[in-house]
Amino acid sequence: MTATIVRKRSALTKGQLPKFAPYIVLAVALVVGAAILALIGFNAFGWGLVSAILFAVGLVGWSAAVEGGRKAKDKLATCLVMGAFLIALLPLVSVIWTVLVNGVPGLIAPGFLGTSMNGVTGAFDNKSVEEGTKVVGGIYHALLGTVQITLLATVISVPVGLMTAIYLVEYGNDRPLARAITFFVDVMTGIPSIVAGLFAAAFFFAVVGPGTKTGAVAAVALSVLMIPVVVRSSEEMLKIVPNELREAAYALGVRKWRTILKVVIPTAISGIASGVTLAIARVIGETAPILVTAGFATTINNNVFGGWMASLPTFIYTQILNPTSPSNPGPSDQRAWGAALVLIILVMLLNLGARLIARLFAPKTGR
């Protein structure tokens, strides 16, 4: 009986590559790729590229010889898909690695997160370079400004975006107004961020006066970018709410506005909250609108409606473009890379928060 089982297994696995075949081909491709690059000048990127080509050629050729043309084409498609994925992943890994390498020294510097640039001059940077002392100055004022501006933009955008989505889904019924709103939301989705900043600046210049630059103006500019994202995400979430839930509420005599408030929104709250969080992550790193609306500041400003206000993007911009000490730009570069790392961490936390919110508020499907 054992011999029969062995024969059946042999018949089933005949004409197939062994499971360890990709690993063998990969090892050979790495060795041969290293040998080729050693002759023409070794570099990591070239080694990876040549090894990937050799791996694809070797695996597809081996598969064609053993398994036939059909399986070889499948292996070729798999190699192409994986290659495209790695090519798309390479810039992301490169950016993260570069920011980590350059940003960690600034992030771990004493007082970086708890102090501002108030009173920090080029003399401090020259001293830190010449004497090897710690870099003075931090991003507390910019971090506080980013939080305040983004929070105010969220307060403006979420009610407007959510109510617009409710109108489009629950009341629009393909009316001309609904079609017009949909068209303009699509247009707003693609406008450049600098246009949003110019719009907010021009609006407040006309209403308040020329030269008005505050955190509130920047929040209005960011809300122009946030509203289309909130509308689109909320609209899609409201559309997937089953109509049976609405009809059940109407059958019980519940008014439409109360059905929306008590049935539709709670059912879609998971996707709505996730979309809002992603919209915040989309605008928190915007630089162009802040440059023309909030100005530059080196001190802490707790009033979002008065005075210039710093943010992380503008802090990075000024530290790179105008170092505190032009003769010794090293400390300014360190602060800029540290602020960039903090900004990436904030965006990552917001994306993780969106996933967590979606999971926590998702409708319970079990009994």
N, C-alpha and C positions, 0 to 999 in steps of 0.2 A: 504493500500500500504506500509505503514511503517512497519507493521508486516511482510510482504513478504520480504522486504529488510533485516530485522533482521534475518529471518529464512535462507535466502540465505547466509548471512555473517556467521551464525553459522555453516551451512553446509560446507562452504569453510574453516573455521578455525578449524573444528572438527579434533581431533587427532593431533594437533600441540601444541608445547610448547609456552607459552606466550613470548612476546618479552623481558620481564624483567627477564626471567628464568636464563640467564647467570649471571646476577648481584646478584640474590638471592643465587645461588650456590657459587659464588665467596665470598660473605659475610660470608656464613656458613663455607666455606673452610678456610678462614682466621681466624675465631674464633676458629674452631676446631684445626687448625694447631698451633695456639698460645697456646692452652691448652695442646696439646701433647708435644710441645717443652718446656713448663713450667715444665713438669714433669721430662724430661731428661736433661734439661739444654738449656736455650733459646739462640739462635743466629739468626741473620737476614737471613743468607744464608739458614740455615736449615728450618726456618719458611717459606721462599719463596718456597723451594723445596717441603716440605710436603704439603703446601697449593696448589701448582700447581698439585700435584698428586691427592689430594682430589677433586680439582675442575674438573679435567678430569674424574675421576671415577664417581663423582656425576652427572655431566652433561650428560655423555654417558649413565649412568644407568637410569636417568630420561627420556632421549630421547627414550631409548629402551622400557620403560614401557608405554610411551604415544604414540610415533610416530612409533614404530616398528624398526626392525633390520636395515633396509636400511638407515633410517635417523640417527640411532645411529652410524653406521659405518662412515657416513659423519661427524658427530660431532667428532668422534674419530680421523679421519684424520685431521680435522681442529685443534684439540687440539695438535696433534703431530707436525703439521707444525708451529703453533704459538710457541710451546715449543722450537722447533729447532731454530726459529728466535730469541727468547729471550736468548737462550744459546749462540748463535753467537754474540748477542749484548752485553752480560754481560762483556766479556773482554774489549771491546771497551769503554764502559761506565766506567769500573773500571780504565782503563789507563788514560782516560781523567780526571776523578775525582781526581786521585792520583797526576797527574801533576798539576792540578789547585790548589789543596790544598797546595802542596809543592812549586809550582813555582810562585804563586802570590806575596808572600813576597819578593822574589828576583826581580821580574819584577817591583814592585812599589818602590824599593829602589832608593834613589836619585842618579842620575848619572849612573845607571846601563846600560842604552842604549847609553849613550854619553861619557863614559870613557873606557879606556883600562886597562890592568893589568900591564902596564909599571911602574916599581918602587914599586909595591905592594909586600910586604914581609910578612912573618909570624908574624912579630911584629904588623902589622896593625890588623891582625885577632885576635891576642891575646888581643890587646887593646879593640877591639870591643866586645869581649866576656866578658872580665873582667870588663870593665866600662860600658857596655851596649850601646856603641855608634853605629852609622850606619856602615854598612859593606862597605869597600872601594873597588873599582875596578869594572869593568863592561865588557861588551861584544862587545864594539864598534869595536875593531880590528877584532874580530872573525866574527861579522856580516858583516863587510866590506869585509873580505876575502871570506866569503861564496858567497856574491853577485858577486864579481869579478870572482871567479873560475867558478861558475855556468854560468855566462854570457859568458865567453870564451868557455866553453864546449858547450853551445847552438850555438854559432857562428860556431863552428867546426862541430857539429852534424847535424844541420838542413839542410844545403846545401847538404851534403853527403847523408843523409837519404832520402831527397826529390828526389834528382836526381836518386838515386838507385831505389826508388819506381816507378818513371816515366819510367825508363828503363824496369823494370819488367812488368809493365802494358801495356806500349805503344809500346815497341820495342822487348821485350823478346820473345813472341810467342812460349813459351815452348822450347826454344833452350837450348842446353847443358849448356851454360854460365848462362842463367837465372835460370836453375834448380840448378846449383852449388851455385849461389848467394843465392837462397832461402834456400838451405841446411845450408850454413854457417851463414846466419842470424838467423835461428832457433837455431843453436849451440850457437851463441853469446848471444841469449836471456837467455840461462840457465847457463852461466858461472858465477862462484862466483865472487863477487865484488873484493875480495882480489887478484884474478888472474888478473883482469884488472889493479889494482894498480901495481902489480909486472911487468906486461908487459910494462907499461909506464915507470916505474923506470928503468928497464933493457934497454929499448930503448934509453932513454936519457943518461944513464950511458955509453952506447956504442958510442953515437954520440957526446955528450958534454964532458962527463968525470965522473969519479966515484964521488958519493956524491952529485949529482945534485938534489936538492929539491927546487922546486919553485911552484908557483900557476899554471903556465902553464903546468907543468908535471901532476899536479892533474887534470887539465881541460882535458888533453888528456885521462887520466884514466877514467874520468866520461863520456867522449864522447864515449868510447868503450861500456859503458853501455847504453848510450842514443840512439846511432845509430840504434840498432835493434828495439827499441820501435818506433822510428820515421819512420823507413822503414815499419814496419807492419801496423801502424795506417794510414800512408799516402797511402800505397798500397790498403788497404781496402776502403778508401775514393775515390780513383781514379777509383776503379773497379765499384762503384755504379753510376758513371756518365753515363747517358744514351748514348748508341752508336749513337742514332739519332742526338745528338748534334754534334758529330764528323763528321758524314756523311753529315750533313747540311753545315758545314764549308768546307769540302772537295768539295762539289758540287759547292760552290761559288769560288773555285779555291784557297782557303787558304792553305798555306803550312802546313805540319804536325807540325813543331816546333811552328809555330805561333798559330795553333789550340790548342796545349797543353798550350801555354802561355796565350792565350786570352779567351779560352773557358773552357778547362778541369780544369785547376787549379782554376780559379775564382769560378767554380761551386762547387769544393770540398774544398775550402779554409776554410770553417767552421769546418769540421772534421779534416783537417790537422792542423789548429791552435790549436784546442782542444787537439789533440794527442801530439803536441809539448809541450803544457803546462803540460800535465800529465807526459810526459817524464822528464821534469824539476823537477816536484814534486817527481818523483821516485828517482832521484839522489841527490837532495839537502841535504838529510839527511844521505848520505853514509859516513861511518867512516873509514872502512878498507883501501880503496884506498888513502884517504887523509893522513893517518898515514905514509904510506911509500913513499909518493910523495911530500907532501908540508911541512912536518915537524911540529914543534911546534914554536909558537911565542907568545910573550906577548906585543909586540909593534905593532903600526899601520904600515902596509906596503902597499903602493899604487902602487907598481910595481909588476904586476903579473908575470913578466918574470925574476925577480931577488930577491933572498933572501927567507928565510922561511916565510910562511904565515899561519896564524891561520884561523880556520873555526869553526862554531858552534859545529859540532860533535866532533872535536878534543879538543875543549875547554871543553866540558862536560866530555870527557874521562880523560883529565889531571886533572881536578878539583876533580873528584871522585877518580882516581887512585893515584894521588900525590897531596894531599891537600897543599895549600900554607903554612898552619901551621899544621903539623902532630899532635901536641898536642891538637889543637882546630879545628877540621875539619868542624865545623858547618857553618862558613861563606863560605867555599868552596862548601859545599853541597847546600847552598842557591843559590850561583851563578850557579851551575850546573842545579838545578831544574828550575831556571829562564830562562837559555838558552834553556833548553828542551821545556819549554812552548813557547818561541819565535819561536823555530823550528816548533812546531806543528801548531802554528798560521800561519807561512809562508806556510806550506803545505796545510792548509785549504784554505788560500787565493788563492793559485794557483789552487786548485780544483774548487773553486767558479769562478775564472777567466776563467777556461776552459769552464764551463757552460755558462758564460756570452758571451765569444767569439763565442761559437757555436750558441748562439741565435742571436747575432748581425750580424754575417756573413752568416747565413743560407740563402739559396736562397729564394727569395720572390715568394710565390705561388699564391698570390692574384692578382687581376687585377690592 
